[in-house]
Amino acid sequence: METLDYIAQKFQIDITQRPPIEILKINRTIMAQTLCELGFNVGAEIGVAKGEHSVLLCQNIPNLKLYCIDAWEHYPGYWDYLTTRLNFFYEETQKVLAPYNCVIIKKFSQDAVKDFADGSLDFVYIDAAHDFRHVVDDIDDWSKKVKRGGIIYGHDYKRSTNPKLRQEVVDAVNGYTYANKIHPWFLLGERGPYDRLYREGTRSWMWVR
């Protein structure tokens, strides 16, 4: 069964709806289990922090080879943590991912993507800088590395007007999908009190390549 058909059947959704199509009863754990059910076993996570989501992926996809890509340093568009915290996150990531088949790549996303062949990944998960330009660049460049029928998805589908906290994922994803005529595409997770947040973190976005 093709990926899109499997998702439509599993979550009982009509993929002919106008996007974004909401899949409310899904969190990152269920998404990882779905990747496993699809037989996906080579993926990349862009923006790893301290490796918590990487561990979740590895625990739910037993045969996964995961490329964990993060610069673990500040750059324009990303100021979420102090440098001391980023250094700690890098050390923590190495510890928590040691039991798994993970390749930790300490590079900026746009440098690391050059090391991957087009169509070489089953999925990519994007959760790095959240300003408009970086999100669009990450989606555009990493999408090419995913095979046809693979999955492109990411975290933090939200918007912030705080100039000190660039959160422009809503605009980047909406603009990219519109400009590239991507249909269908999905929003994953429950709505929160401001139609942005829910308790596991924030809503995710996803489509099939």
HUMO-V316261 format. One line per field, one symbol per residue. ss: DSSP state (H for helix, E for strand, C for the rest). burial: b if it has 24 or more other C-alpha atoms within 12 Angstrom, else e. A space follows every 50 residues. Layout:
BEGIN
ss: ???
burial: ???
END
This chain:
BEGIN
ss: CCHHHHHHHHHCCCCCCCCCEEECCCCHHHHHHHHHHCCCCEEEEECCCC CHHHHHHHHHCCCCEEEEECCCCCECCECCCCHHHHHHHHHHHHHHCCCC CEEEECCCHHHHHHHCCCCCEEEEEECCCCCHHHHHHHHHHHHCCEEEEE EEEECCCCEECCCCCCEEHHHHHHHHHHHCCCCCCEEECCCCCCCCEECC EECEEEEEC
burial: eebbeebbeeeebebeeebbbbbbebbbbbbbbbbbebbbbbbbbbbbbb bbbbbbbbbbbbebbbbbbbbbbeeeebebeeeeebeebbeebbebbeeb bbbbbbbbbbebbeebeebbbbbbbbbbbbbbbbbbbbbbbbbbbbbebb bbbbbbbbbeeeeeebbbbbbbbbebbeeeeeebbbbbbbbeeeebebee ebbbbbbbb
END
